[in-house]
């Protein structure tokens, strides 16, 4: 159908899309071109009612596609991730504002762009609308193609662009398509409704209550309780080849094992913290996909202890302790700006033509004490790994607050901290120094899995130091002997190639890494360590703590206290989804054979022939290193010449000493062919540091690469 321009010289009409004709508007006045343009803007470019109706239809079509491309996938992810809002301590107003921005802002921006294009005339307006529809369809095709085809990267983009172009042409040819799109404009309000009233995040916006029933005393002695819950820590990461805690690498975990009861056969309940933590603190297996919020789990550790204990709770991605009963001295970075920034990052992942791990939890980072502006904990000058006293500012802020609260009290006190350590994102060396690295490193594939494990172990080395500080603080305050001390983790993570992570595939193929976690319980007055290999599930944690604290739980639990006889059934279950237990088999896992250090690591390199070049990221950080700032260039990444074969070894030297040897691999989506963790901070010095790269030949010879 042909567009009919409006009457009046110099007044621009708007082209129809999907059969929307314009009707003549009032005549334009005579005068200069500028005057006529000014009149046209003020009167809708000479449109009558039909012109505005056509624009309304175009807006509905854009609304429908923007809803499918942006609103639905984002609200779906955020609706299934209440921990995103709990971690950032978002209040109701901030959540509703973010939802409004996600549902409305893209449509408004695209609609205004279309309207402004009308200033250039009817043809431009028509072309702009078709272009917008085509691009939105292409973006939708990327998402569909990524889930239904093996195409990735440029091939997927080309197919998506072709689909978008075809959709734009079809929209111009067949008016029925416009009608379908306009009906689909009801989608965004529907997506918002599902988010608010049918998603696990709903109760975070609209809480249902403020806690359950307090427990009752079963005795007169209620010891202080100190609970430190770590995150994403497989038991096997701590073990040595003999099955004990590796005292060389993790001396403070080994010290803790030697002073407590180590339940070696302990398994978590779920690989997802919003299910795992409620199970641990309610004593019940996951039954519904609820938010980890007190309104859904009113019967939990905090409500049970709240009648007899003062509670100092530092939660991270749960809010199980009702505000009326818990102090929260330190909060993470928060505010609508943070929510918008993190949501924009999720949108980039959703619309990318590459596979990505769309998991908001991967972005959660503990703020340091310096960033939070609180006093750092007292440094430990006798720890040889901790070389600079000023690095205590790198301590997680909530950990510092937790330590500062470990003081004797006239009333029984529950000290609780869920710390996102050694959970990714990995940013710490064992000494406590931080390093910078891209956020989009792959975690899967040749070279990348080994790098992920190395970064995990480095951050675990730093976590070991935090365990040491906890024990030192408890002893210095006099709480160690009288307190019930619990240190454990909610779940592990697989670093097995092909099943990296903690989803269902990883659970089935590498349950020893995902399910088995460290668990140490020091009872009041305990003087020596012991090992207990009973079949422990983390639903046993709350009944055990309640027994030791002489509190009777006023609700039924699935777990059993360690004071009871051990289970006779050795079977175990794990929940990737609530109410769907997956049987897992095996006993106390053995540590994987330790990887022998490469023969070149630690050796000095002299003059060698040069051959080829490399482009390195993170290079600027080597030019002015200040160890006292607590930040080191502990990670490099980049690419090498295309004729270097995949699998070639690359030696990385700092100030003439080889710090790491890594493989050259196929380019990742960012074009990187190598990345190396430089974990030995003794190789760095204040001021300028030299970085050298060498190709390792099959004969062991080295050839130096020029770096840019």
Secondary structure as GFF3:
##gff-version 3
##sequence-region A 1 708
A	DSSP	alpha_helix	33	42	.	.	.	ID=ss1
A	DSSP	alpha_helix	49	66	.	.	.	ID=ss2
A	DSSP	pi_helix	67	71	.	.	.	ID=ss3
A	DSSP	alpha_helix	72	79	.	.	.	ID=ss4
A	DSSP	alpha_helix	82	87	.	.	.	ID=ss5
A	DSSP	alpha_helix	92	100	.	.	.	ID=ss6
A	DSSP	pi_helix	101	105	.	.	.	ID=ss7
A	DSSP	alpha_helix	106	117	.	.	.	ID=ss8
A	DSSP	three_ten_helix	118	120	.	.	.	ID=ss9
A	DSSP	alpha_helix	122	148	.	.	.	ID=ss10
A	DSSP	alpha_helix	153	173	.	.	.	ID=ss11
A	DSSP	alpha_helix	175	184	.	.	.	ID=ss12
A	DSSP	alpha_helix	187	197	.	.	.	ID=ss13
A	DSSP	alpha_helix	202	205	.	.	.	ID=ss14
A	DSSP	beta_strand	216	217	.	.	.	ID=ss15
A	DSSP	beta_strand	225	231	.	.	.	ID=ss16
A	DSSP	three_ten_helix	235	238	.	.	.	ID=ss17
A	DSSP	alpha_helix	251	257	.	.	.	ID=ss18
A	DSSP	beta_strand	261	263	.	.	.	ID=ss19
A	DSSP	beta_strand	266	267	.	.	.	ID=ss20
A	DSSP	alpha_helix	273	282	.	.	.	ID=ss21
A	DSSP	alpha_helix	301	305	.	.	.	ID=ss22
A	DSSP	beta_strand	310	314	.	.	.	ID=ss23
A	DSSP	alpha_helix	336	351	.	.	.	ID=ss24
A	DSSP	three_ten_helix	360	363	.	.	.	ID=ss25
A	DSSP	alpha_helix	369	372	.	.	.	ID=ss26
A	DSSP	three_ten_helix	389	394	.	.	.	ID=ss27
A	DSSP	alpha_helix	397	404	.	.	.	ID=ss28
A	DSSP	beta_strand	413	422	.	.	.	ID=ss29
A	DSSP	alpha_helix	448	477	.	.	.	ID=ss30
A	DSSP	beta_strand	484	489	.	.	.	ID=ss31
A	DSSP	alpha_helix	504	509	.	.	.	ID=ss32
A	DSSP	alpha_helix	511	514	.	.	.	ID=ss33
A	DSSP	beta_strand	519	522	.	.	.	ID=ss34
A	DSSP	beta_strand	530	532	.	.	.	ID=ss35
A	DSSP	beta_strand	536	537	.	.	.	ID=ss36
A	DSSP	alpha_helix	540	548	.	.	.	ID=ss37
A	DSSP	beta_strand	551	552	.	.	.	ID=ss38
A	DSSP	beta_strand	572	577	.	.	.	ID=ss39
A	DSSP	beta_strand	580	584	.	.	.	ID=ss40
A	DSSP	beta_strand	610	617	.	.	.	ID=ss41
A	DSSP	three_ten_helix	619	622	.	.	.	ID=ss42
A	DSSP	three_ten_helix	627	629	.	.	.	ID=ss43
A	DSSP	beta_strand	635	640	.	.	.	ID=ss44
A	DSSP	beta_strand	649	654	.	.	.	ID=ss45
A	DSSP	beta_strand	657	663	.	.	.	ID=ss46
A	DSSP	beta_strand	674	677	.	.	.	ID=ss47
A	DSSP	three_ten_helix	681	683	.	.	.	ID=ss48
A	DSSP	beta_strand	691	696	.	.	.	ID=ss49
A	DSSP	beta_strand	702	707	.	.	.	ID=ss50
###
